[in-house]
Amino acid sequence: MTAFIAARREEFGVEPMCAVLLIRALALETHEGWLEEHRYLSMDLLVEHRRELLRQLEDSG
């Protein structure tokens, strides 16, 4: 264990493994949030694209 980690452990009273688990959980939650946001963004773009195609078909026909 490095001196920096040991100092932080004493200062905050956090076990190294607990910190790793917390960081992992936060990273996973952030990743899931990112996936959800982009999934809905993709669906919105698809809907807009279809609307534009329908407008073009109506204008030409």
SERO-4910 file (N, C-alpha, C, O; in steps of 0.05 Angstrom, whole numbers):
BEGIN
 pado doro    nc1    nc2    nc3   cac1   cac2   cac3    cc1    cc2    cc3    oc1    oc2    oc3
  Met    A     17    -23      0      0      0      0     18     25      0     37     27     16
  Thr    A     12     43    -18     28     67    -19     22     85      4      2     82     18
  Ala    A     40    104      9     36    123     31     11    140     27     -3    147     46
  Phe    A      6    148      1    -17    164     -5    -43    150      2    -61    161     15
  Ile    A    -45    124     -6    -69    109      0    -72    104     30    -94    106     40
  Ala    A    -50     99     43    -51     95     72    -60    121     86    -76    119    105
  Ala    A    -51    143     77    -59    169     89    -89    174     85   -103    182    103
  Arg    A    -99    168     61   -128    172     55   -144    153     71   -166    160     81
  Arg    A   -135    129     74   -149    109     90   -152    118    119   -173    115    131
  Glu    A   -131    128    130   -131    138    158   -149    163    160   -163    166    180
  Glu    A   -147    180    140   -162    205    141   -192    200    139   -208    212    154
  Phe    A   -201    183    120   -229    178    116   -240    153    128   -264    149    129
  Gly    A   -223    135    136   -231    110    149   -244     91    129   -263     77    135
  Val    A   -234     91    104   -246     74     83   -227     51     77   -203     56     73
  Glu    A   -237     28     77   -222      5     69   -217      6     38   -236     13     24
  Pro    A   -194     -2     29   -188     -1      0   -209    -17    -16   -217     -8    -37
  Met    A   -216    -41     -7   -235    -57    -23   -262    -44    -24   -276    -46    -45
  Cys    A   -271    -31     -3   -296    -17     -3   -296      6    -23   -316     10    -37
  Ala    A   -274     20    -25   -271     42    -44   -272     31    -73   -285     43    -90
  Val    A   -260      8    -78   -260     -4   -104   -289    -12   -112   -297     -7   -134
  Leu    A   -303    -23    -93   -331    -32    -99   -349     -7   -104   -366     -8   -121
  Leu    A   -344     14    -89   -360     38    -93   -355     50   -120   -373     58   -134
  Ile    A   -329     52   -127   -322     64   -153   -334     47   -176   -344     57   -196
  Arg    A   -332     20   -173   -343      2   -193   -373      6   -196   -384      7   -218
  Ala    A   -388      8   -174   -417     12   -175   -424     39   -188   -443     40   -204
  Leu    A   -409     60   -182   -414     86   -194   -408     85   -224   -423     97   -240
  Ala    A   -387     72   -232   -381     70   -260   -402     54   -275   -410     62   -297
  Leu    A   -412     33   -263   -433     17   -276   -459     33   -278   -472     32   -299
  Glu    A   -466     48   -258   -490     65   -259   -488     86   -280   -507     91   -295
  Thr    A   -464     99   -282   -460    119   -302   -462    107   -330   -473    119   -348
  His    A   -450     83   -334   -451     70   -359   -480     63   -367   -487     67   -390
  Glu    A   -496     53   -348   -524     46   -354   -539     72   -362   -556     71   -380
  Gly    A   -534     93   -348   -548    119   -354   -541    128   -382   -558    138   -396
  Trp    A   -515    125   -389   -507    134   -415   -520    117   -437   -529    127   -458
  Leu    A   -523     91   -432   -536     73   -452   -565     81   -455   -575     81   -478
  Glu    A   -579     86   -433   -607     93   -435   -611    119   -450   -628    121   -467
  Glu    A   -595    139   -444   -597    165   -458   -593    162   -488   -608    174   -504
  His    A   -573    147   -496   -567    144   -524   -587    126   -538   -592    129   -562
  Arg    A   -599    107   -524   -619     90   -536   -643    107   -543   -654    105   -565
  Tyr    A   -652    124   -525   -675    141   -531   -669    162   -552   -685    169   -569
  Leu    A   -644    172   -552   -636    191   -572   -637    177   -599   -646    190   -619
  Ser    A   -628    152   -601   -629    138   -627   -657    134   -636   -663    137   -660
  Met    A   -676    128   -618   -703    124   -626   -715    151   -636   -731    151   -655
  Asp    A   -709    172   -623   -719    198   -631   -709    205   -659   -724    216   -676
  Leu    A   -684    199   -664   -673    205   -691   -687    188   -712   -692    197   -734
  Leu    A   -693    163   -705   -707    145   -724   -735    155   -730   -743    156   -753
  Val    A   -749    164   -710   -776    175   -714   -775    200   -731   -791    203   -750
  Glu    A   -756    217   -726   -754    242   -742   -747    235   -771   -757    247   -789
  His    A   -729    216   -775   -722    207   -802   -746    197   -817   -750    203   -840
  Arg    A   -762    180   -804   -786    169   -817   -806    191   -824   -818    191   -845
  Arg    A   -809    210   -806   -827    233   -812   -818    249   -836   -834    256   -853
  Glu    A   -792    253   -838   -781    267   -861   -786    252   -886   -792    264   -907
  Leu    A   -782    226   -886   -787    209   -909   -816    211   -918   -823    213   -941
  Leu    A   -834    210   -898   -863    212   -905   -870    239   -917   -886    240   -935
  Arg    A   -858    260   -906   -863    287   -918   -853    288   -947   -867    299   -964
  Gln    A   -830    276   -952   -820    276   -979   -838    260   -998   -842    268  -1021
  Leu    A   -848    238   -989   -866    222  -1005   -892    236  -1011   -903    235  -1033
  Glu    A   -903    250   -991   -928    265   -995   -924    289  -1014   -941    294  -1030
  Asp    A   -901    302  -1012   -895    324  -1029   -891    316  -1058   -899    330  -1077
  Ser    A   -879    292  -1062   -874    283  -1089   -898    269  -1102   -899    267  -1127
  Gly    A   -916    260  -1086   -938    244  -1097   -963    258  -1097   -984    247  -1105
***
